[in-house]
Amino acid sequence: MDDVRDPRPRVVLYGRVGCHLCHDARSALEQVAAQSGERFAEVDIDTDPALRERYSDLVPVVTVDGTEQGHWHIDPARVLAALNR
């Protein structure tokens, strides 16, 4: 039987270029990926006017399966817990 897993990552980091907190969030998600095997996607909110309006002052924002798990300072334990639900 073929592997028909969804190719989209469950974890998404919304951020912007030059954001030091986004860099910290990326490091936290790399830790999560190492522990869980789940990859993550990064989205630059400044490339999409709707995302820029939604997340402008909150970046970085991390979602798991479309549900926000935090912004500004990302807790790897919270992201891991969301992945295990």
Residue pairs with C-beta under 8 A, 6 or more apart in sequence:
8 41
9 38
9 39
9 40
9 41
10 38
10 64
10 65
10 83
11 29
11 32
11 33
11 38
11 39
11 40
11 41
11 62
11 63
11 64
11 79
11 83
12 40
12 41
12 42
12 43
12 62
12 63
13 22
13 25
13 26
13 29
13 40
13 41
13 42
13 43
13 60
13 61
13 62
14 43
14 45
14 51
14 55
14 59
14 60
14 61
14 62
14 63
15 21
15 22
15 25
15 26
15 42
15 43
15 44
15 45
15 59
15 60
15 61
16 22
16 44
16 45
16 46
16 59
17 44
17 46
19 59
19 60
21 59
21 60
21 72
21 73
22 59
22 60
24 60
24 73
24 74
25 60
25 62
25 73
25 74
26 42
26 60
28 74
28 75
28 76
28 79
29 40
29 62
29 74
29 76
29 79
31 76
32 38
32 40
32 76
32 79
32 80
32 83
33 39
33 40
35 76
35 80
36 80
36 83
38 83
43 51
45 51
45 52
45 54
45 55
45 56
45 59
46 52
55 61
55 71
58 71
58 72
59 71
60 71
60 72
60 74
61 68
61 70
61 71
62 68
62 69
62 70
62 71
62 74
62 79
63 69
64 79
64 82
64 83
65 82
67 82
69 75
69 78
69 79
69 82
70 78
70 79
